[in-house]
C-alpha cells in the first residue's frame, strides 16, 4: 500500500525516510518514486520463505556460490526511483561484496516473492516483470492459494507450475530442482 502523498521520492530521500526512528521496525519499498509499505506476512508466508531459503542455501553450499537471504533491499544502478525488498533473493557470484549499509547497488540473480493474503496478484506479476527487465535472471512468484509457482525469466514467456511440477533453476542455478508440492506446507511436521 502506497503512503498517501503526491511527492515522489528519490533513493536518497527514501533512505532518510526509513532511517527515521518511527520506521526502523517497518518494511518499505520505493516503487517508481512512491514509498510503499510491505504487506504483513502471515505464518504461512514466513514458512514458505523459510522453505525456499533452506533449499537455495543447500544448493549454494553444495555449489560454492553466493548465499540467499531474506528481505534484502537492492537498487538498480542509475534508477533513482526504485529500491525493492523481495521476500528472498540471491546473488550467485560469491566474490560480490556484501552490502553493509543501505540497499545493495545491484539486482540479484534470483528473486522469490511469496504472496501475502493482502497482496494483489497483478501487482506481484508486475513486480516480477520489473525485476526481469532490470537485470534479475530468475523470479519465482509463489502463490500459497491456489498452490502455484509462476516463473519469470528474460526473453522467455512466464510459466505456471502446479504441485505436479518441478521448480527448476535453469541456467541460473544449473541442476537445481525442487518439487513444487514440497513448498506448500499443510501441517507443522514433515
Residue pairs with C-beta under 8 A, 6 or more apart in sequence:
1 36
1 37
1 39
2 31
2 34
2 35
2 36
2 37
3 34
3 35
3 36
3 37
5 34
5 35
8 32
8 33
8 34
8 81
9 17
9 30
9 33
9 34
9 35
9 81
10 33
10 80
10 81
11 30
11 75
11 79
11 80
11 81
11 82
11 83
11 103
12 80
14 28
14 30
14 35
14 83
15 83
15 102
15 103
17 23
17 28
17 35
18 24
18 26
18 28
26 37
27 37
27 38
27 71
27 85
28 35
28 36
28 37
28 38
28 85
29 35
29 36
29 38
29 73
29 83
29 84
29 85
30 36
30 81
30 82
30 83
30 84
31 82
31 84
32 81
32 82
33 81
38 85
39 116
39 117
39 118
39 119
40 116
40 118
41 49
41 87
41 114
41 116
42 116
42 117
44 144
44 185
45 87
45 114
45 115
45 116
45 144
47 185
48 114
48 142
48 144
48 183
48 184
48 185
49 70
49 87
49 88
49 112
49 114
51 182
51 183
51 185
52 68
52 88
52 112
52 114
52 140
52 142
52 183
53 68
53 69
53 70
53 88
55 176
55 178
56 68
56 88
56 90
56 110
56 112
56 173
57 67
57 68
59 65
59 169
59 173
59 176
60 66
60 67
60 68
60 90
63 175
64 94
65 92
65 93
65 94
66 90
66 91
66 92
66 93
66 94
66 96
66 109
67 90
68 88
68 89
68 90
68 110
69 88
69 89
69 90
70 87
70 88
71 85
71 86
71 87
71 88
72 85
72 86
72 89
72 99
72 104
72 108
73 83
73 84
73 85
73 102
73 103
73 104
74 83
74 84
74 85
74 89
74 103
74 104
74 105
74 106
74 107
74 108
75 82
75 83
75 84
75 103
75 104
75 105
76 82
76 106
76 107
76 134
76 135
77 105
77 106
79 134
82 130
82 134
83 103
84 127
84 130
84 131
86 108
86 111
86 112
86 113
86 131
87 112
87 113
87 114
88 111
88 112
89 108
89 110
89 111
89 112
90 108
90 109
90 110
90 111
91 104
91 106
91 108
91 109
92 109
92 110
92 172
92 173
96 106
99 105
106 135
107 131
107 134
107 135
107 136
108 136
109 136
109 137
109 138
109 172
110 136
110 137
110 138
110 139
110 140
110 172
110 173
111 128
111 131
111 136
111 138
111 139
111 140
112 139
112 140
112 141
112 142
113 124
113 127
113 128
113 139
113 140
113 141
113 142
114 142
114 144
115 121
115 124
115 141
115 142
115 143
115 144
121 143
124 141
125 141
125 150
125 158
128 139
128 141
128 150
128 152
128 158
129 152
131 139
131 152
132 139
132 152
132 153
132 154
137 153
137 154
137 172
138 151
138 152
138 153
138 169
138 170
138 172
138 173
139 151
139 152
139 153
140 149
140 150
140 151
140 152
140 167
141 149
141 150
141 151
141 152
142 149
142 183
143 149
143 150
144 184
147 162
147 163
147 180
147 184
148 160
148 161
148 162
148 180
149 160
149 161
149 165
149 167
149 180
149 183
150 158
150 159
150 160
150 161
151 158
151 159
151 160
151 161
151 167
151 168
152 158
153 170
153 172
161 167
161 180
162 180
163 179
163 180
163 181
163 184
164 180
164 181
165 179
165 180
166 177
166 178
166 179
166 180
167 176
167 177
167 178
167 179
167 180
167 183
168 176
168 177
169 175
169 176
169 177
